[in-house]
Amino acid sequence: MRRHGRHSEVLEVNLKHGEVNSQLGEPGPYTEQVERFMASLGKDIRQHLALQP
């Protein structure tokens, strides 16, 4: 990814696909970690995340 100017990270969680779908976006450390990574991708994404309730 870096060769193409992209950034990636692996967040290992012991969840099944359906559990990821139901838990991501709910308050808690899992969502916080994902949003922290997303915010690192750029100003526009950080601003969008800041607008979320």
N, C-alpha and C positions, 0 to 999 in steps of 0.2 A: 504494500500500500504506500509506503513512504517513497518508493521509487516514483510513484505517480503523484506525489505531493499530497497524499491523503494520510489521515490519522485514524488509528483504530485501537481498541482495547478489548480485552476479554474480561467479562464479568461472570465468574463461575457461580451459578446458583443451583441448588438442588431442587429444581421445580420442573414439573412437566409442562408441556406447551400450553395446555389449558390453564394451568396455574399462573403462568407468566401473563397470559392474556387477562386473567381476572385481577391480578395483583398490581400490574404495572399501571401507574397513574393514581393508585391509592396512596394516602399518606404513609410514609415509612422510609426506612433506609434503602430499600431496593429502588424505589422511585427516585429518591434523592441522588443515588449513585448514577443512575441513568441520566437524569437531568443535568448533573454536574458534567458528565462527559459531553452531552449534547451542547451545553453552554460553551464548552471549550472549542467547539467547531466554528464559532464565529459570532460576530456582533448581532446579526439579524436573528439568529436562533436564540441568543441570550435575551434579546428584547422580547421575543415572542414568549419565551418561558416566563418572563417577568409579568406578562399580562394575564397569565393563567390564574384563576381564582384559587 
